[in-house]
């Protein structure tokens, strides 16, 4: 039977691979979609990228672009150009992007330039901090999208305040789908606790990667000092993002503090098991804030704001500038682990506008 909708999915960073794992699995099981996966190369470290294909059985991308650290806008320009060429070849009915990374922005701009309808998964999230590149990325993607798939009612309200009300759908959180799918597998297959000599609920986990925390030596020093202070309460496992490692080395900052166990980035299954058995999570990652909640582990966000306000309101998360958690409760707005099914139904019902391809100049 001929496929009724041809989709190109753009991904390039850890949280996108996790969400793609959940949705691509569901799309492959459907009989009315064809999905072509494009890997932008934004995360080029094996433990931040290739491990998802190996551990989770995520289908290998048809396009995988080379990338390397360089000047701020050079990788973005290369991604846009490469994605444009892939879209020229594939001519899909729609382009699907996730979240708020540079890969998201590149995919949104390339699709718009080619006059291909854009679908934004995790639309409407706002930190209201324009200093964060991620905030600009998500705003641009939202305003270029034909279909906007939201995790929470707050995201829907954010879009409405910006005048975006057409083709906006509340679908739940793909991260929750992925957590449920992977948790049992991680328990069976990962030996991360034994390998790192850890005991359940007797350690914390820290991650740092955002430009706001890594690009200024003074801020990175503040973050590292905060993690070191927390390590006085229990050991902290610190999977070191390549960007953070480079920034610390460049600034001459010591990441090897008493009680802090610095390790290489972990695969998804290893990180899933590490999170599940942790006592606390310290992170500047939006995705990890939610993953901590899915594993019911308290989180401290190493930022002055968060787009995931539900985690704060529910008492499972607090900003590092706040001394106490609020009263703890569940977060029903994230759904029940069926976001992929909800997204597929919305895509089935959707009639994209006619395609008028713009040839690459």
N, C-alpha and C positions, 0 to 999 in steps of 0.2 A: 504494500500500500504506500502511496506517495506521502511524504511528510508534508504536513500542512503549514508548519512554521519552521523556518530555518533561523537559528540564533547563533550569533557569535558572542561568546563570553570572554570578557577581558579580566585577567587576574595577574597578580605579580607579587603579592605580599602575603605573609602568613595568614592573617585573618580572612583574606579572600580565598585562599586555598581551602580553609576550613569550611567556609560557607559554600564554596563550589562543590566540595565533597558531598554535602547534603543535597543540594539542588541538582547537580549533574547526575547523581545516582537516581533520583526520581525521574528526571527527564529521560534517562536511558531506558527506564522501565515503561515509559509511556510510548504509545505507537504513533503519535501525531506531532513529534518534534524531532528536529535534527540539530544537534549542538556542536559547534566548532569551538574548541578551547584555544585561546591565545594567551601565552605566558609572556609578559612584557620583559621579564628578566630583572624587575626591580629588586627582588631578593634573589641574589645569585649564589649565596652560601647554601651548600647542600642541606644543612640542618634547618634552614629557613624556607626551603623550596622543594628540592627533589624528594626529600623524605616523605612528603605528603603523598606523592604518587606511589612510592614504594610501600609505605605502611598502610595506607587507606585504600589502595586499589583505585585511586583517582585516575581516570583515563588520561594517558599521555597527551599533552597539547599537540595540536597539528602545527602550531607555530610557536617557537621558543626563541625569543630574541636575546642576543648577548647584551650584557650591561656591565658596567663597572663604575666605582665611585669616581666622580669628576666634578666639574663646576656645577653649580646649582641647577641651571636650566638646560645644560647639555643632555642629560639623560632623558628629561621630559621631551625635548625636541626629537630625540632619536625614537622614543616610544611612539610619539604621534605619527612620525613619518612611516615607521614600520607597520603600525596598526592600519594606517591608510592603505598601504599596499596590500595587506591581508584582506581588508574589506573590499578593495577593488577586485580581488580574485574571487572571494566567496559570495559577494553580493547577497547578504542575508536580509531577512525580513525585519530584523531588529538586532541591536547591540545591547548586551546586558553588562552593566558594571556594578561593582560592590563598594559600599562604604565611602572612604574619604582619602585614599592614598593618591600619590602621583599617577599611578596606573589608572585610577578612576578618572582623574582629570584628563589624562591623555586619551583614554577611550571615549570620553564624552566629547572632547573637541574633534577627534577624528571622525566619529560617527556623524556629528553635526555638519562638519565640512563636506562629508559624502552624502548628506541628506538622507541618512538612515535613521529611523526612529530609535530613540534611546530609552532603555528601561533601567531605572536606578533602584537597586535593592539596598535597603537600609536608608531610605530617603528621609529627609526632614529632621535629622539630628542636628542640634545646635549647641555649641559651647558658649556662643556669644563673645568669643575672644578672637578677633580678626588677626591677632598676632600669630596665631597658629596656622600654618599652611593647610592643615587638614580642614579647618573651617572654611577657607576659601574654596578648597577642592569640592567639598560637599555642597556648598551653595551654588557654585557654577554647575555642577552635575544636575542638581535639582531643577535649576531654571532652564536647562537644555533638554530635560527629559519629557517624553511623551507619556510614559507610565511611571508612577512613583509608588514603590512598595515599602510600607512603613512598619516598623517594629512595634511602636507604641502610639497611644492616642496623643501623647505630647508631640510626637513628630508630626502627626496629622495637623494639629493645631498650629505648629510652627509654620508649616507650609501655607495654611489658610491665611495667617497673618501677612505672608508675603505674596498673597494673591494667587496661590497655586491650589486649585480645588478640583481640576479636571483629571480624571484617571488616577486618583489617589486612593490607595487601598491599604487597610490595616491587615497584615498577614501573620504577625508573630515573628519570632526570631529564629533564623536558620542556625545560629550558633547553638541554640538549645537542641535542635534536631541533631546536629553533629555531635554534641556532647553525649546525648543518649545513645547514639549509634556506636561511639568509640569507647565509652567508659568500660563496658564489660570486656571488650577486646583488650584494652590497656591493662586491666587487672590480670588477665591471663598471660599476656605476652611480654609486658615490660618488667624488667628487673632493676629499674632505676633506683628503688629504695635500697636494695641490697648493694648495688654498685657504688652508691654514694654513702653507704653505711648510715642510713637514716631510719628512724623509728616514727611510726605514724603519729601525727598530732604533736610532735616534739620539735618541729622546725618551721621556718617560714620560707617563702619564695619571693624573690624580687626580680623585676624586669624594668629596664630603662631604655628607651629608644627615641623618644620624640625630640625634634630639633630644639624645642624650647628648653629642654633639660640638658642637651648635649652640646649645643653650639657655643654656649658661653661658659668658660671655665669656672667662673664664680658660681653659676647655677649648678653645674655638674658637681662641684665640690660640696655644695649644700645638700644635694641629693645623696651623694655617697656618705656624707656624715650622718644623714638621717637614717640610712640603712645600717650603718655601723652602730648607731645608738640602739636601734631595734635589735641588733644582734647581741646586745648585752642581756636581752631577755630570753632568747632562744637562737640557735644557729640559723643563719639565713643562707639558702641556696640561691646563687645569683647567676642564672644563665646569661652570659654576656653577649648582647647584640653587637655585631661587627661595628656599627656606627659608634656605639658607646666605647668600645675598646679602642678605636682609633682616636676618639676625642680625648679619652683619659690619657692615653700615651702622649698625644700632642701637647696636652696641658701639664704633663708631668705629675698627674694625680695617681696616687696609690689606690688600687681597687682591692688589694689583698689586706683587708682589715681583720682584726681578731673576731672570730665567730662568723665571718663571711666566707662561704665556699664558692669561689668563682669557677664556673664550668662553661663548656661550649654550649651554644644553643642546642636545645633538645628537640627531638622529633615530636610529632603530635601525640603519639601514644605515651611516650615517656613524660611529656609535660602534663598530659591528662592525669596520669597516675600521681605525679608529683603534686599537682594541685589538689587532687581528691583527698590526699592524706595530710595536707599541710595544716598548720595551726593558724596561719595568717598569710596574706598576699600583700606585697607592696609593689605598685606598678603605676606607670603613666600610660598604659595601654587601655584604650576603650574596650577592646575585645576581651582582655584579661579581667577587667572589672566584672564583666558579665559572666565569664567562665568561672570566676571565683564564686559568684552567687549560685550558678548552676550546680557547683559542687558543695554549696552551703559552707563556704569558708569566708570568714570576715576579711575585708579588703581595706587597705589605705591607699588612696589615689594620690600619687606624687605630683599633683597639679593644684592650681588654685580654683579650678572649676572642672565640671564634667558634663558631657552631653547626656550621660546616662543618669539623669536625676532620680530615677526610680530606685536605683541602688542606694542612693543616699537616704531618700525618704523612707525606705524599708528597713534601714538600720544595718544592712549588710556591708555597707561601704561608708567611708568618711574621707573628706579631704584632709591632707596632711596639715592644713592650717586649722582644723577643728579638733578639739581635744577628746570629744566623746561621740559615740554612736547614738543614733536615735533608737527608739523602741523597735525591736526586730519583728518583721512580719514577711510573709511571702509576697511575690510580685506576679500577680496573675496576668498582667498585660503582656508578658513575654510568650504567652501561649502554652501549649502542652506538648511541644515537640512535633507539631504538624505543619510548620510554616512552609515546607517544600510543597506539600499537597495544596495548600492555599494559593501559593504562587502559581502553580501549574493551572489551577482553575481560572485564575485571573488572566493568565496568558492565553488560555483556550478561548475565553470570552472576548478578548480584545481584538479589535480589527485595526491594525496599524494603518496610518495614512499611506496613500500610494507612494511608492519609491520613485524618486527622481534623482538618480545617481549623478553626483558631480564628479566628473573625471578628474584624476590627479593631474595637477598642473606641473 
